[in-house]
């Protein structure tokens, strides 16, 4: 690496905490943010399981409030998490006293497919109904009158990066990455490269996701959901012998990345340095991924960091709770890293889509800061097909002050980042 890139701040909004203190306490106490949600129906017997960011009201954070009209829930979460990260790093991004020039500040943010808000389009859809049938010829004449003129600006996946760049007057490279659960890590990798090649001194990087949106819930079965049960808090079981599916949620996380030189010059606190990373893919046509891409990502990240497998203190795994996905990830970790301690956080808050990696990387970073690995919630007995050392029932101490973070997608992509305290 031509320049050392460090983390000087971070912020999040999650189903188990909206600041690092409450989030860390929730992980230690194995708190669950998964419950029955009202997003689709208020009929108690039909409500789906999911995880929401609690007590989040955009009007409390976003000024002027009129801007909220063109922000989906995803965009709102991203903007506020990024503001928390900027404050955490003691960055000033406006006025004469700003600590980084506009031309040297950029944004890389991961985002998901942003689901449509049914209520926003409901009247337009109803306008096409005639005699209890839908008449598509009426759409352009009658329905369009009931469509909010700027409706599309709420649902474009590049809008989180756009609004963050505007809020902080960031003129350096800005980009959006849409790679499902891998989006956050991919954004952090690209932000690191941007600093390394000299195009920026500081980058805001992370990801956001809202998979409890009504649009996602209409096709929830494609995400291999856990069966609905009386106690939703025990539904998602990473690497457990009884795992049988995942749960969808929402959340966002953001980091401030800087070149070490710039961070030290302004007296910033350095939380960790990025030692290595990799993004890989294995072709997926009709078969499911085999885990080959996960193994390659681990190898390449180790090589870039100039680390041996024993140099990794612990792994923060994807651990989505789906039978095949957990199996291939566990086997890859075992083959490449041996008996390394492994933790997974989705038992606490579920699959946050493109926000997943950023929120989980904050969990890994806090583990480094506290020299403690939280237990994996809902992991009672490690499955025979997951031959790894899962941290569960009690906390553990990392072997070293390093962590390797993994995320994957169902389409065969894999992402790995190594942090060192």
N, C-alpha and C positions, 0 to 999 in steps of 0.2 A: 504494500500500500504506500502511495507517495505521500499522503498526509494522514496523521492520526486523527480520527474522528471520535469525539467524546459526547456523552449525554450530560447535559447541564440542567435539564428540567423535564418534568412530565406531568400530565394531568389526565383525568379520566372521568367518565360517567358510566356507572355499571349497575346491574341489578342488586349488588351487595355493598355498594358504597360509592359516593361521588367525590371523595377525596382520599388521599393515600392512607391516612390514619384509619378511617372507618373501613376502607377496603381491606387493609392488612389485618385488622382485628377480625373481620368477617372470615378471612381465609384461615386464620389461626383457630377460630371457634367453629369451623366447618359450617358456617351459616349458609343457608340456601336462599336464593332469590327466585326460585322456580315456584310457581303457583298456578291456580286457574285464573285465566285472564278474561276480561270482558270485551276484547277487541272485536269479536265476531258476533257474539250473542250474550245476552244477560241471563239466558236460561241456564240455571246452575248445572243441570245434568248434561248439558251440551258444551259448556265452556272448555276450550282447549287448554292444555298446559303450555306455559311459556314464562319468560322472565322479562320484566319491565324495569326501566330505570325509575326508581321511586322519587316522588316529590320533586319532579323536574317540570318547571313551568318556564317556557322560553321567554315570556315577557319579563321575568325577573332578571334576565341576563342580557337580552339582546335589545340594543337601542340603535336607531329609533324603532319602536315597536312595529311600525308599518312594514319594515323589512321582513317580518315573520310571514307575511302573506305569500312571499315567494320562496319560502323555505319549508321543505318537507321535514319530518321528524329527524331523518338521517342528517340533514344539513344542520339543523339546530344542535344536535348532539355533537357533531364535529366542531362547530364553531365555538361552543362553550368549552369542550375539552381542550381545544387548542389555546383558548384564552387562559385556562388554568395552567397549562404547560408554560406559556409565556411568563405568567406571574411567578411560577415556581422557579424559573431560571433567572428571575430579576432582570428580564429584558424590558427595555422601553422602546416601543415601536411607533411612537407618535410624538410630534412636537419637536422643539429644538434640542431637547435633551435625549433624543433617542440614542440607544447604545449600539445600534447596527444600522448602517445606511440601507435605504430602500433597495438599491441596486445589488446589495450583498446579502439580502434575505430572500429565501425562496420557500416554496411549499410543495411537498409531495404527499398526497393523501390517497389511501385506499378507500374505495367505495363499492357498494353492492349495486345490483339491480334495485332501483328504488321503486317500491310498489306504489301503485296508484291509490289515492284516497277516494274510496267509493262515494262518500258523501259529496265530494266536490263535483263529481260527474253524474250524480244520480238524476237530477232534473233533466239533464241533456239526454240521458238514455230513455227516460220516460217520455220525452217528446216524440220519440219515434214509434211509440206504441199506438196502434189504431185497431179497434175492434178486437182487442186481446191478442193481437199479433204484431210482430215487429216489422215495420215498413222502412227499409233502409233508404228508400228514396227521400224520406223526410229528414234525414240527418243534416244535409247541407242547408236546408231551408229553415227547419224549426229547431233542431237540436243545437246548432252552433250558437244560437242566441243565448243559450243557457250555459255556455262554457266560459269559464273565467279566462280572459284574454291571455294572461301570462301563466296559464296552468302548466305548460311544459317546463318552465324554469324551475318548478318545484321537483321535477323528477329526472332531470339530466344528471348522470353520475359524475360529471365534472364539476358540478356546482359546489360540493363541499370545499374543494381546493380553491375554487373561484372566490367564494365568500371569505375564506380565511385569508387569502391574498389581499382582498380589498380591505378587510378589517385591520390588517397590520401593514398596509402599504408596501407589500412585498413585490419587488420588481424582478428579482432573480428567477431562474427557471421554476415553473409551476407545472405540475402534471397530476393526472389521476390514473390510478391503476385499479382495474376491476378483475380480480382473480379469486373471487369467492373468499374462502378462509385464508388464502395466501396473500390477500391484498395488502394488509398492514405491513407484513415483513417485506414484501416486494417494494413498498413505498419507502421504507426505511433503508433498504439496500440502495435504491436509486438516489435517495437523498445523500447517502454517504458518498456515492460516486460523484455526485454533483460538487460536493465540497472538495473531494480529492482532486478533481480536475481543475479546481480553481475558479469555478463559476459562481461560488457563493461562500460566505464565511459562516452563515447560520442557515439552518433549514428547519422548518416545522414539518414533522412527518408523523404519520400514524394512519388510523383508519376508523371508519364508522359503519354501522350496520343496523338495520331494523327489520328483523325477520318475523316479527309478530304483526306486521302490517296485514290488513285484511287480504290484500292481493296475494301475499305469500301463503296465508292460511288456506286459501282455496286450492292450493296444490301442495299442501304440506307433505303428502305421502312420498313425493320425490326426494325428500330429505331423510328418509328412513327414521320416522319418529318412533319413540318408545310408546307402547300401548298406554292409553289413558288409564289411570289408576286412582284409587281413593286418596293416596298421599303423593302429590306430584313432586315433593321434595326428594323422593328416593328414586325417581324415574331414570335418571341418567347415571350410569355406573361405569366409569372409565376402567378398562382392562379387567373388569370383574367377571367372575365365572357366570354371573346372572345378567350380564349386560344384554340389552335387547333393543337399543335404539337411542336416539338423541332427542333433545328438546330445543326449540328455537327461542331466541331472545333478541335483545337490542342492547347496544352500548357503543362507546367510542373511547379511544385512547390516543394521546398525542405526546410526542417527544420533541425536545429542542436538541438538535445536533449541531455541534460546532467543531471547527478545527481546533485542536488543542492550543495552537498558537494564539488564536483569537480569544478562546475562553480564558486562558491564563492572563492575557493582556488586560482583560476587563475584570479580572478577579473573580470569575465565576466558580461556583462549587462544581466539581466534577463528580458525578455519580458513578460512572462506569465508562469504559472505552469499548468500542466495537473492534473486536479482534479479527473476525472473519465471517464470511457469509457465502451462501450459494443458493441458486435457484435451478432446479432440474425438472425434467419431464420424461415420462415414459409413454410411448404411444398407447392409446386406449381406444380400441375400436368396439368389439363386442364383449371383450373380457374385462374383468375388473383389474385395477392396478395390482401389481405383484409386490411392490415395495422396492423395486430396483432403484427408482428415482430417490426414494428416501435414503437409501444406503449411499448413493452417489452424493447427495446433498451433504450428508454428514462428513464423508471423506473429503470433499472439496472445501468445506468450511474449516475442517481441521488443518488441511494443507495450507490454506491461506493464512491461518493463525499461527502456523508453524507449531501446532500442538500435537501431542500423542493422545490416544484415547484416554489414558489415565490422567491427563491434565484437565479433564472436564469434571467440575465439582458436582453437577447434577444436571439432569435434563428436564426442561419444562415441555411436556409432550402435548400433541394435539388431543389425544384421548377423547374422541368424540362419542364413545359408547356404542358404536355400531360394530357388529361382529367382525366383519371382514376388515374394516378399516383399522380397528385396534390391533388385530392380529398382525397385519403386515408391518405396522409401525413398531410394535413390540419386538418382532423378530429382527427388524432392521437395527433397532437400538442395541439389542443383544449382540448381534453379529459384529457391529462396528465399535461398540463401546463397553461391552462386557457387563460387569456388575454395577454399573453406575446407578446411583439413586435416581428415580424417576417420579415426578409429580405431574398431576393434570388438574386443571381448574374447572373444567366444564361441569363437573358434578355440582358446583356452586351456582353456576349461572347459565349453563347451556351454550348453544352455538349462536354466537352474535354476528354471524356472517362476516363481512369485511372488517368489522370491529374486533373480531376474535383475537387476532395476533397481537394487536397493540395492547389490549387489556391484559392478555396473558403475559406479554413481555414485561409489563409493569409489575405483575405478580412475581416474575423471575427476578427483576431488578430489586424489588423490596426484599426478596429472600437473600440476595447478596448483601444488601445493606444491613439486614438484621442477623446475618449468618445463621439463618433458620429456614428449613424447608417445611412449609405447611403440609398437613396430611391431605391426601386425596379423598375428597368427600364421596361417600357411597361406595368406596372400595372396601369390601369385606374379605374377599378371598380371590387371589389372583388366578385368572383362568389358565388352564394348562397350555393353551395355545398362545399365551402372552408371557414368554419366559423372561420377565424383567423384574427388577427390584423396585416395586411400587411403594412409595412412602405413604403409609396409611395408619390410621388410628392414633398416631402420635407424631410429633415433629421430629425432624432429624437435622443434623449439622452437615452442610456441604463438605465434600472432601477437599475442595479448593474454592477460592473466591472467583470461580468461573461458572458460567452456565451456557448450555446450548438449548436454544428454543427451536421447536419444530412446528410447522403447520403443513397440512396437505389439502388437496382437493380430490373429489371423486373422479376427476378427469385425468389424474396421473401426475399432477404438478406437486412438487415438494419444495419447501423453503426452510433454510436453516440459518440461524444467526448465533454467533458466539459473543458473549459479553464477559468482560473481566472487571472486577471491582478495582 
